[in-house]
Amino acid sequence: MKKTIFLVVLLLVLSGCQSTTPQYYYGSYERNVYAFFRGDMAALNEQIAELESDIARAEANQLSPAPGMYAHLGYLHLLQGDQTKGFSYFEQEKQLFPESQHYINFLMVNAQGE
């Protein structure tokens, strides 16, 4: 009986140590957001290229891009004056994360007013 209880407890402990696959693919997203908020505007083209590469890599590996990745990429395109691409990425963010719809709509209205 003690041996059975010990094995059950051991099994539960070891099953709790199982690694899980990440829910989202972040790639260079966090580093790019940090660089953006540091004020590194000279590297906008590099940030855009890295984020587009990260999204392509996520899609190729059938992973979901991190929440906000499409929105940040859209915002970077808006800063460069490409409203069409920016809004396209905003729409993709809304499709993947419907809870962000109100905020993304707010960003789009503000971008149209500028």
LOGU-7644 format. One record per atom (N, C-alpha, C): x, y, z; atom name; residue in one letter. Coordinates in Angstrom, 1 decimal. Each point is the difference from the previous one (the first is absolute). Layout:
BEGIN
+--------+--------+--------+------+------+
:      u :      v :      w : site : code :
+--------+--------+--------+------+------+
:      X :      Y :      Z :   CA :    A :
...
+--------+--------+--------+------+------+
***
This chain:
BEGIN
+--------+--------+--------+------+------+
:      u :      v :      w : site : code :
+--------+--------+--------+------+------+
:    0.8 :   -1.2 :    0.0 :    N :    M :
:   -0.8 :    1.2 :    0.0 :   CA :    M :
:    0.9 :    1.3 :    0.0 :    C :    M :
:    1.0 :    0.0 :    0.9 :    N :    K :
:    0.9 :    1.1 :    0.0 :   CA :    K :
:    0.7 :    0.2 :   -1.3 :    C :    K :
:    0.4 :   -1.1 :   -0.6 :    N :    K :
:    0.7 :    0.1 :   -1.3 :   CA :    K :
:   -0.9 :    0.6 :   -1.1 :    C :    K :
:   -1.3 :   -0.4 :    0.0 :    N :    T :
:   -1.0 :    0.5 :   -0.9 :   CA :    T :
:   -0.1 :    1.5 :    0.2 :    C :    T :
:   -0.2 :    0.4 :    1.2 :    N :    I :
:   -0.2 :    1.5 :    0.3 :   CA :    I :
:    1.3 :    0.7 :   -0.4 :    C :    I :
:    1.1 :   -0.5 :    0.3 :    N :    F :
:    1.3 :    0.6 :   -0.4 :   CA :    F :
:    0.1 :    0.2 :   -1.5 :    C :    F :
:   -0.4 :   -1.1 :   -0.8 :    N :    L :
:    0.1 :    0.1 :   -1.4 :   CA :    L :
:   -1.0 :    1.0 :   -0.6 :    C :    L :
:   -1.2 :    0.1 :    0.6 :    N :    V :
:   -1.0 :    1.0 :   -0.5 :   CA :    V :
:    0.5 :    1.4 :    0.3 :    C :    V :
:    0.5 :    0.2 :    1.2 :    N :    V :
:    0.5 :    1.4 :    0.3 :   CA :    V :
:    1.2 :    0.3 :   -0.9 :    C :    V :
:    0.9 :   -1.0 :   -0.3 :    N :    L :
:    1.1 :    0.3 :   -0.8 :   CA :    L :
:   -0.4 :    0.3 :   -1.5 :    C :    L :
:   -1.0 :   -0.7 :   -0.4 :    N :    L :
:   -0.6 :    0.2 :   -1.4 :   CA :    L :
:   -0.6 :    1.4 :   -0.1 :    C :    L :
:   -0.7 :    0.4 :    1.1 :    N :    L :
:   -0.6 :    1.4 :    0.0 :   CA :    L :
:    1.1 :    1.0 :    0.0 :    C :    L :
:    1.0 :   -0.1 :    0.8 :    N :    V :
:    1.1 :    0.9 :    0.0 :   CA :    V :
:    0.7 :    0.1 :   -1.3 :    C :    V :
:    0.3 :   -1.1 :   -0.6 :    N :    L :
:    0.8 :    0.0 :   -1.3 :   CA :    L :
:   -0.9 :    0.5 :   -1.1 :    C :    L :
:   -1.3 :   -0.2 :    0.0 :    N :    S :
:   -0.8 :    0.5 :   -1.1 :   CA :    S :
:   -0.2 :    1.5 :    0.1 :    C :    S :
:    0.2 :    0.6 :    1.2 :    N :    G :
:    0.0 :    1.4 :    0.2 :   CA :    G :
:    1.2 :    0.7 :   -0.6 :    C :    G :
:    1.0 :   -0.8 :   -0.2 :    N :    C :
:    1.3 :    0.6 :   -0.5 :   CA :    C :
:    0.0 :    0.0 :   -1.6 :    C :    C :
:   -1.0 :   -0.5 :   -0.6 :    N :    Q :
:    0.0 :   -0.1 :   -1.4 :   CA :    Q :
:    0.0 :    1.4 :   -0.6 :    C :    Q :
:    0.9 :    0.1 :   -1.0 :    N :    S :
:    0.1 :    1.3 :   -0.7 :   CA :    S :
:   -1.2 :    0.2 :   -1.0 :    C :    S :
:   -0.4 :    1.2 :   -0.2 :    N :    T :
:   -1.1 :    0.3 :   -0.9 :   CA :    T :
:    0.5 :    0.8 :   -1.2 :    C :    T :
:   -0.6 :   -0.1 :   -1.1 :    N :    T :
:    0.4 :    0.8 :   -1.1 :   CA :    T :
:   -0.6 :    1.4 :    0.2 :    C :    T :
:    0.7 :    1.0 :   -0.4 :    N :    P :
:   -0.5 :    1.4 :    0.1 :   CA :    P :
:   -1.3 :    0.2 :   -0.8 :    C :    P :
:   -0.8 :    0.8 :    0.5 :    N :    Q :
:   -1.3 :    0.3 :   -0.6 :   CA :    Q :
:    0.2 :    1.0 :   -1.2 :    C :    Q :
:    1.0 :    0.9 :    0.1 :    N :    Y :
:    0.2 :    1.0 :   -1.0 :   CA :    Y :
:    1.5 :    0.0 :   -0.4 :    C :    Y :
:    0.3 :    0.4 :   -1.2 :    N :    Y :
:    1.3 :    0.2 :   -0.5 :   CA :    Y :
:    0.4 :    1.5 :    0.1 :    C :    Y :
:    1.1 :    0.3 :    0.8 :    N :    Y :
:    0.4 :    1.4 :    0.2 :   CA :    Y :
:    1.1 :    0.4 :   -0.9 :    C :    Y :
:    0.9 :   -0.9 :   -0.3 :    N :    G :
:    1.1 :    0.4 :   -0.9 :   CA :    G :
:    0.8 :    1.2 :    0.6 :    C :    G :
:    0.1 :    1.1 :   -0.8 :    N :    S :
:    0.7 :    1.2 :    0.4 :   CA :    S :
:   -1.0 :    1.1 :    0.5 :    C :    S :
:   -1.2 :   -0.4 :    0.1 :    N :    Y :
:   -1.1 :    1.0 :    0.3 :   CA :    Y :
:    0.3 :    0.8 :    1.3 :    C :    Y :
:    0.4 :   -0.7 :    1.1 :    N :    E :
:    0.2 :    0.8 :    1.3 :   CA :    E :
:    1.2 :    0.9 :   -0.2 :    C :    E :
:    1.1 :   -0.5 :   -0.6 :    N :    R :
:    1.2 :    0.9 :   -0.2 :   CA :    R :
:   -0.4 :    1.2 :   -0.9 :    C :    R :
:   -0.8 :   -0.2 :   -1.0 :    N :    N :
:   -0.4 :    1.1 :   -0.9 :   CA :    N :
:   -0.8 :    1.0 :    0.7 :    C :    N :
:   -1.0 :   -0.4 :    0.9 :    N :    V :
:   -0.8 :    0.9 :    0.7 :   CA :    V :
:    0.9 :    0.8 :    1.0 :    C :    V :
:    0.9 :   -0.7 :    0.6 :    N :    Y :
:    0.9 :    0.7 :    0.9 :   CA :    Y :
:    0.8 :    1.1 :   -0.7 :    C :    Y :
:    0.6 :   -0.4 :   -1.2 :    N :    A :
:    0.7 :    1.0 :   -0.8 :   CA :    A :
:   -0.8 :    1.2 :   -0.4 :    C :    A :
:   -1.3 :   -0.3 :   -0.3 :    N :    F :
:   -0.9 :    1.1 :   -0.4 :   CA :    F :
:   -0.2 :    0.9 :    1.1 :    C :    F :
:   -0.3 :   -0.5 :    1.2 :    N :    F :
:   -0.3 :    0.9 :    1.1 :   CA :    F :
:    1.2 :    0.6 :    0.6 :    C :    F :
:    1.2 :   -0.5 :   -0.4 :    N :    R :
:    1.2 :    0.7 :    0.4 :   CA :    R :
:    0.3 :    1.2 :   -0.9 :    C :    R :
:   -0.8 :    0.1 :   -1.1 :    N :    G :
:    0.1 :    1.1 :   -0.9 :   CA :    G :
:    0.9 :   -0.2 :   -1.2 :    C :    G :
:    0.3 :   -1.3 :   -0.3 :    N :    D :
:    0.9 :   -0.3 :   -1.1 :   CA :    D :
:   -0.8 :    0.0 :   -1.3 :    C :    D :
:   -0.3 :    1.2 :   -0.5 :    N :    M :
:   -0.8 :    0.2 :   -1.2 :   CA :    M :
:    0.8 :   -0.2 :   -1.2 :    C :    M :
:    1.3 :    0.0 :    0.1 :    N :    A :
:    0.8 :   -0.1 :   -1.2 :   CA :    A :
:   -0.1 :   -1.5 :   -0.6 :    C :    A :
:   -0.3 :   -0.9 :    0.9 :    N :    A :
:    0.0 :   -1.4 :   -0.4 :   CA :    A :
:   -1.4 :   -0.5 :   -0.3 :    C :    A :
:   -0.9 :    0.9 :   -0.4 :    N :    L :
:   -1.4 :   -0.4 :   -0.4 :   CA :    L :
:    0.0 :   -1.1 :   -1.1 :    C :    L :
:    0.8 :    0.2 :   -1.0 :    N :    N :
:    0.0 :   -0.9 :   -1.1 :   CA :    N :
:    0.5 :   -1.4 :    0.4 :    C :    N :
:    1.0 :    0.0 :    0.9 :    N :    E :
:    0.5 :   -1.3 :    0.6 :   CA :    E :
:   -1.1 :   -0.6 :    0.8 :    C :    E :
:   -0.7 :    0.7 :    0.8 :    N :    Q :
:   -1.1 :   -0.5 :    0.9 :   CA :    Q :
:   -1.1 :   -0.6 :   -0.9 :    C :    Q :
:   -0.4 :    0.7 :   -1.0 :    N :    I :
:   -1.0 :   -0.5 :   -0.9 :   CA :    I :
:    0.4 :   -1.3 :   -0.7 :    C :    I :
:    1.3 :    0.0 :   -0.5 :    N :    A :
:    0.5 :   -1.2 :   -0.6 :   CA :    A :
:    0.0 :   -1.2 :    0.9 :    C :    A :
:    0.5 :    0.2 :    1.3 :    N :    E :
:    0.0 :   -1.1 :    1.0 :   CA :    E :
:   -1.3 :   -0.5 :    0.3 :    C :    E :
:   -1.0 :    0.9 :    0.2 :    N :    L :
:   -1.3 :   -0.4 :    0.4 :   CA :    L :
:   -0.7 :   -0.7 :   -1.1 :    C :    L :
:    0.2 :    0.4 :   -1.3 :    N :    E :
:   -0.6 :   -0.7 :   -1.1 :   CA :    E :
:    0.6 :   -1.4 :   -0.1 :    C :    E :
:    1.3 :   -0.1 :    0.2 :    N :    S :
:    0.7 :   -1.3 :    0.0 :   CA :    S :
:   -0.6 :   -0.9 :    1.1 :    C :    S :
:   -0.2 :    0.6 :    1.2 :    N :    D :
:   -0.5 :   -0.8 :    1.1 :   CA :    D :
:   -1.4 :   -0.5 :   -0.3 :    C :    D :
:   -0.8 :    0.8 :   -0.6 :    N :    I :
:   -1.4 :   -0.4 :   -0.3 :   CA :    I :
:    0.1 :   -1.1 :   -1.1 :    C :    I :
:    0.8 :    0.1 :   -1.0 :    N :    A :
:    0.2 :   -1.0 :   -1.0 :   CA :    A :
:    0.5 :   -1.3 :    0.6 :    C :    A :
:    0.9 :    0.1 :    1.0 :    N :    R :
:    0.5 :   -1.2 :    0.6 :   CA :    R :
:   -1.1 :   -0.7 :    0.9 :    C :    R :
:   -0.8 :    0.8 :    0.7 :    N :    A :
:   -1.0 :   -0.5 :    0.8 :   CA :    A :
:   -1.1 :   -0.8 :   -0.9 :    C :    A :
:   -0.3 :    0.7 :   -1.1 :    N :    E :
:   -1.0 :   -0.7 :   -0.9 :   CA :    E :
:    0.6 :   -1.2 :   -0.6 :    C :    E :
:    1.2 :    0.0 :   -0.3 :    N :    A :
:    0.7 :   -1.2 :   -0.6 :   CA :    A :
:    0.0 :   -1.2 :    0.9 :    C :    A :
:    0.1 :    0.3 :    1.3 :    N :    N :
:    0.1 :   -1.0 :    1.1 :   CA :    N :
:   -1.4 :   -0.3 :    0.6 :    C :    N :
:   -1.0 :    0.6 :   -0.6 :    N :    Q :
:   -1.4 :   -0.1 :    0.5 :   CA :    Q :
:   -0.1 :    0.4 :    1.5 :    C :    Q :
:    0.6 :    1.1 :    0.3 :    N :    L :
:   -0.1 :    0.6 :    1.3 :   CA :    L :
:   -0.7 :    1.3 :    0.0 :    C :    L :
:   -0.6 :    0.4 :    1.0 :    N :    S :
:   -0.8 :    1.3 :    0.1 :   CA :    S :
:    1.0 :    1.1 :    0.4 :    C :    S :
:    0.0 :    1.1 :   -0.8 :    N :    P :
:    0.9 :    1.2 :    0.4 :   CA :    P :
:   -0.5 :    0.5 :    1.3 :    C :    P :
:    0.9 :    0.6 :    0.8 :    N :    A :
:   -0.3 :    0.6 :    1.3 :   CA :    A :
:   -1.1 :    1.1 :   -0.1 :    C :    A :
:   -0.9 :    0.1 :    1.0 :    N :    P :
:   -1.0 :    1.1 :    0.0 :   CA :    P :
:    0.8 :    1.3 :   -0.1 :    C :    P :
:   -0.5 :    0.9 :   -0.9 :    N :    G :
:    0.6 :    1.3 :   -0.2 :   CA :    G :
:    1.0 :    0.1 :   -1.1 :    C :    G :
:    0.5 :   -1.2 :   -0.5 :    N :    M :
:    1.0 :    0.0 :   -1.0 :   CA :    M :
:   -0.4 :    0.7 :   -1.3 :    C :    M :
:   -1.2 :   -0.4 :   -0.5 :    N :    Y :
:   -0.6 :    0.6 :   -1.2 :   CA :    Y :
:   -0.3 :    1.5 :    0.3 :    C :    Y :
:   -0.5 :    0.3 :    1.1 :    N :    A :
:   -0.3 :    1.4 :    0.4 :   CA :    A :
:    1.2 :    0.9 :    0.0 :    C :    A :
:    1.1 :   -0.5 :    0.6 :    N :    H :
:    1.2 :    0.8 :    0.0 :   CA :    H :
:    0.6 :    0.1 :   -1.3 :    C :    H :
:    0.0 :   -1.0 :   -0.8 :    N :    L :
:    0.5 :    0.1 :   -1.4 :   CA :    L :
:   -0.9 :    1.0 :   -0.8 :    C :    L :
:   -1.3 :    0.0 :    0.2 :    N :    G :
:   -0.8 :    0.9 :   -0.7 :   CA :    G :
:    0.3 :    1.5 :    0.4 :    C :    G :
:    0.3 :    0.2 :    1.3 :    N :    Y :
:    0.3 :    1.3 :    0.5 :   CA :    Y :
:    1.3 :    0.5 :   -0.6 :    C :    Y :
:    1.0 :   -0.9 :   -0.1 :    N :    L :
:    1.3 :    0.4 :   -0.6 :   CA :    L :
:   -0.2 :    0.4 :   -1.5 :    C :    L :
:   -0.9 :   -0.7 :   -0.7 :    N :    H :
:   -0.3 :    0.4 :   -1.4 :   CA :    H :
:   -0.7 :    1.3 :    0.0 :    C :    H :
:   -0.9 :    0.3 :    0.9 :    N :    L :
:   -0.6 :    1.3 :    0.1 :   CA :    L :
:    1.0 :    1.1 :    0.2 :    C :    L :
:    1.0 :   -0.2 :    0.9 :    N :    L :
:    1.0 :    1.0 :    0.2 :   CA :    L :
:    0.8 :    0.3 :   -1.2 :    C :    L :
:    0.1 :   -1.0 :   -0.9 :    N :    Q :
:    0.7 :    0.2 :   -1.2 :   CA :    Q :
:   -0.9 :    0.6 :   -1.1 :    C :    Q :
:   -1.2 :    0.2 :    0.3 :    N :    G :
:   -0.9 :    0.6 :   -1.0 :   CA :    G :
:   -0.8 :   -1.0 :   -0.8 :    C :    G :
:    0.1 :   -1.3 :    0.2 :    N :    D :
:   -0.7 :   -1.0 :   -0.8 :   CA :    D :
:   -1.2 :   -0.4 :    0.7 :    C :    D :
:   -1.1 :    0.8 :   -0.2 :    N :    Q :
:   -1.3 :   -0.3 :    0.7 :   CA :    Q :
:   -0.6 :   -1.3 :   -0.5 :    C :    Q :
:    0.1 :   -0.3 :   -1.2 :    N :    T :
:   -0.6 :   -1.2 :   -0.6 :   CA :    T :
:    0.5 :   -1.3 :    0.7 :    C :    T :
:    1.4 :   -0.1 :    0.1 :    N :    K :
:    0.6 :   -1.2 :    0.7 :   CA :    K :
:   -0.3 :    0.1 :    1.4 :    C :    K :
:    0.1 :    1.2 :    0.6 :    N :    G :
:   -0.3 :    0.1 :    1.5 :   CA :    G :
:   -1.4 :   -0.5 :    0.3 :    C :    G :
:   -1.0 :    0.4 :   -0.7 :    N :    F :
:   -1.4 :   -0.4 :    0.3 :   CA :    F :
:   -0.2 :   -1.5 :   -0.3 :    C :    F :
:    0.7 :   -0.5 :   -1.0 :    N :    S :
:   -0.1 :   -1.4 :   -0.3 :   CA :    S :
:    0.5 :   -0.8 :    1.2 :    C :    S :
:    1.1 :    0.4 :    0.6 :    N :    Y :
:    0.5 :   -0.8 :    1.1 :   CA :    Y :
:   -0.9 :    0.2 :    1.2 :    C :    Y :
:   -0.6 :    1.2 :    0.2 :    N :    F :
:   -1.0 :    0.2 :    1.0 :   CA :    F :
:   -1.1 :   -0.9 :   -0.1 :    C :    F :
:   -0.5 :   -0.2 :   -1.2 :    N :    E :
:   -1.1 :   -0.9 :   -0.3 :   CA :    E :
:    0.3 :   -1.4 :    0.4 :    C :    E :
:    1.2 :   -0.4 :   -0.4 :    N :    Q :
:    0.5 :   -1.4 :    0.4 :   CA :    Q :
:    0.0 :   -0.2 :    1.5 :    C :    Q :
:    0.5 :    1.1 :    0.7 :    N :    E :
:    0.0 :   -0.1 :    1.5 :   CA :    E :
:   -1.4 :   -0.2 :    0.5 :    C :    E :
:   -1.0 :    0.8 :   -0.5 :    N :    K :
:   -1.4 :   -0.2 :    0.4 :   CA :    K :
:   -0.5 :   -1.4 :   -0.3 :    C :    K :
:    0.3 :   -0.6 :   -1.1 :    N :    Q :
:   -0.4 :   -1.3 :   -0.3 :   CA :    Q :
:    0.5 :   -1.0 :    1.0 :    C :    Q :
:    1.3 :    0.1 :    0.3 :    N :    L :
:    0.6 :   -1.0 :    0.8 :   CA :    L :
:   -0.3 :    0.2 :    1.5 :    C :    L :
:   -0.2 :    1.2 :    0.4 :    N :    F :
:   -0.3 :    0.3 :    1.4 :   CA :    F :
:   -1.2 :    1.0 :    0.1 :    C :    F :
:   -1.2 :   -0.5 :   -0.1 :    N :    P :
:   -1.2 :    0.8 :   -0.1 :   CA :    P :
:   -0.2 :    0.9 :    1.2 :    C :    P :
:    0.6 :   -0.4 :    1.2 :    N :    E :
:   -0.1 :    0.9 :    1.2 :   CA :    E :
:    0.8 :    1.3 :   -0.2 :    C :    E :
:    0.8 :    0.1 :   -1.0 :    N :    S :
:    0.8 :    1.2 :   -0.3 :   CA :    S :
:   -0.7 :    1.0 :   -0.9 :    C :    S :
:   -1.2 :   -0.4 :   -0.5 :    N :    Q :
:   -0.7 :    0.7 :   -1.0 :   CA :    Q :
:   -0.3 :    1.5 :    0.4 :    C :    Q :
:   -0.4 :    0.3 :    1.2 :    N :    H :
:   -0.3 :    1.3 :    0.4 :   CA :    H :
:    1.3 :    0.9 :    0.0 :    C :    H :
:    1.0 :   -0.5 :    0.5 :    N :    Y :
:    1.3 :    0.7 :    0.0 :   CA :    Y :
:    0.5 :    0.3 :   -1.4 :    C :    Y :
:    0.0 :   -1.1 :   -0.9 :    N :    I :
:    0.5 :    0.2 :   -1.3 :   CA :    I :
:   -0.9 :    1.0 :   -0.8 :    C :    I :
:   -1.3 :   -0.1 :    0.2 :    N :    N :
:   -0.9 :    1.0 :   -0.7 :   CA :    N :
:    0.4 :    1.4 :    0.5 :    C :    N :
:    0.3 :    0.2 :    1.3 :    N :    F :
:    0.4 :    1.3 :    0.5 :   CA :    F :
:    1.3 :    0.4 :   -0.7 :    C :    F :
:    0.9 :   -0.9 :   -0.2 :    N :    L :
:    1.3 :    0.4 :   -0.7 :   CA :    L :
:   -0.3 :    0.4 :   -1.4 :    C :    L :
:   -0.9 :   -0.7 :   -0.7 :    N :    M :
:   -0.3 :    0.2 :   -1.4 :   CA :    M :
:   -0.7 :    1.4 :   -0.2 :    C :    M :
:   -0.9 :    0.3 :    0.9 :    N :    V :
:   -0.7 :    1.3 :    0.0 :   CA :    V :
:    1.0 :    1.1 :    0.2 :    C :    V :
:    0.9 :   -0.1 :    0.9 :    N :    N :
:    1.0 :    1.0 :    0.3 :   CA :    N :
:    1.0 :    0.1 :   -1.2 :    C :    N :
:    0.3 :   -1.1 :   -0.6 :    N :    A :
:    0.9 :    0.1 :   -1.2 :   CA :    A :
:   -0.6 :    0.7 :   -1.2 :    C :    A :
:   -1.3 :   -0.2 :   -0.1 :    N :    Q :
:   -0.7 :    0.6 :   -1.1 :   CA :    Q :
:   -0.1 :    1.5 :    0.2 :    C :    Q :
:   -0.1 :    0.5 :    1.3 :    N :    G :
:   -0.1 :    1.4 :    0.3 :   CA :    G :
:    1.2 :    0.8 :   -0.2 :    C :    G :
:    1.2 :   -0.7 :   -0.1 :    N :    E :
:    1.3 :    0.7 :   -0.1 :   CA :    E :
:    0.2 :    0.5 :   -1.4 :    C :    E :
+--------+--------+--------+------+------+
***
